[in-house]
Amino acid sequence: MSVQTEEETFTLEEILAVVKTSNRLVLWNDETNTFDHVIHCLMKHLQYSERQAEQIAWKVHNEGKCTVLEGSYTEMEIYRKILKSEGLSVSVE
């Protein structure tokens, strides 16, 4: 009786992202989304107050990006997918 196993490979970046205790969800500036849409998404999915969401939107507009959440890689990846489905430009660092 023989058992076949499938070999799985990971990049160094993938390994370090999982091992790292804290990862950041970064919202990037783009020319597509309106302030209102960004604010709405931050309030709906990340439970920011309207004032906090507005401040984040202005920071993204002026500085090009802003960290909007920190946590485990898995958690940040879930939120990245949610915000990306809303059309926002986000990444996990």
Phi, psi and omega per residue, in radians:
M1 nan 2.193 3.136
S2 -2.057 2.569 3.131
V3 -2.054 2.237 3.103
Q4 -1.714 2.362 3.081
T5 -2.053 2.603 3.124
E6 -1.746 2.252 -3.136
E7 -1.477 2.300 3.138
E8 -1.981 2.321 3.140
T9 -2.042 2.608 3.141
F10 -2.288 2.624 3.042
T11 -1.427 2.814 3.095
L12 -1.037 -0.688 3.131
E13 -1.067 -0.727 3.122
E14 -1.140 -0.727 3.140
I15 -1.142 -0.818 -3.127
L16 -1.133 -0.600 3.132
A17 -1.116 -0.665 -3.137
V18 -1.330 -0.647 -3.098
V19 -1.286 -0.609 -3.115
K20 -1.019 2.361 -3.065
T21 -1.279 -0.521 -3.107
S22 -2.330 2.233 3.085
N23 -2.056 2.696 -3.092
R24 -1.985 2.415 3.000
L25 -1.679 2.052 -3.044
V26 -1.917 2.241 3.063
L27 -1.707 2.237 -3.069
W28 -1.859 2.609 3.061
N29 -1.250 2.498 3.035
D30 -2.540 2.991 -3.119
E31 -1.694 0.162 -3.023
T32 -1.755 -0.832 -2.993
N33 -1.542 2.477 3.097
T34 -1.436 2.809 3.059
F35 -0.997 -0.775 -3.101
D36 -1.051 -0.720 3.140
H37 -1.166 -0.776 3.124
V38 -1.062 -0.826 -3.141
I39 -1.053 -0.793 3.122
H40 -1.014 -0.813 -3.116
C41 -1.128 -0.733 3.131
L42 -1.122 -0.664 3.117
M43 -1.248 -0.764 -3.069
K44 -1.205 -0.815 -2.986
H45 -1.710 -0.473 -3.103
L46 -1.971 0.059 3.084
Q47 0.998 0.601 3.026
Y48 -1.349 2.627 3.008
S49 -1.244 2.893 3.134
E50 -1.060 -0.726 3.138
R51 -1.099 -0.788 3.121
Q52 -1.097 -0.771 -3.131
A53 -1.096 -0.688 3.090
E54 -1.104 -0.750 3.132
Q55 -1.087 -0.723 3.110
I56 -1.121 -0.782 -3.133
A57 -1.036 -0.729 3.117
W58 -1.185 -0.669 3.118
K59 -1.115 -0.758 3.098
V60 -1.065 -0.762 -3.131
H61 -1.092 -0.763 -3.060
N62 -1.450 -0.608 -3.049
E63 -1.870 -0.179 3.095
G64 1.651 -0.355 3.120
K65 -2.888 2.881 3.104
C66 -2.768 2.383 3.013
T67 -1.291 2.204 -3.094
V68 -1.920 -0.227 -3.119
L69 -2.852 2.592 3.045
E70 -2.281 2.539 3.128
G71 2.961 -2.782 -3.123
S72 -1.190 2.756 3.137
Y73 -1.036 -0.755 -3.109
T74 -1.073 -0.797 3.128
E75 -1.098 -0.778 -3.121
M76 -1.141 -0.628 3.136
E77 -1.162 -0.644 3.093
I78 -1.108 -0.848 3.134
Y79 -1.159 -0.587 3.087
R80 -1.057 -0.789 -3.130
K81 -1.133 -0.676 3.128
I82 -1.114 -0.882 -3.112
L83 -1.176 -0.616 3.093
K84 -1.118 -0.654 3.121
S85 -1.143 -0.356 3.076
E86 -1.516 -0.050 3.116
G87 1.646 0.080 -3.138
L88 -1.406 2.680 3.093
S89 -1.669 1.925 -3.069
V90 -2.384 2.712 3.072
S91 -2.566 2.838 3.068
V92 -1.902 2.242 3.119
E93 -2.152 nan nan
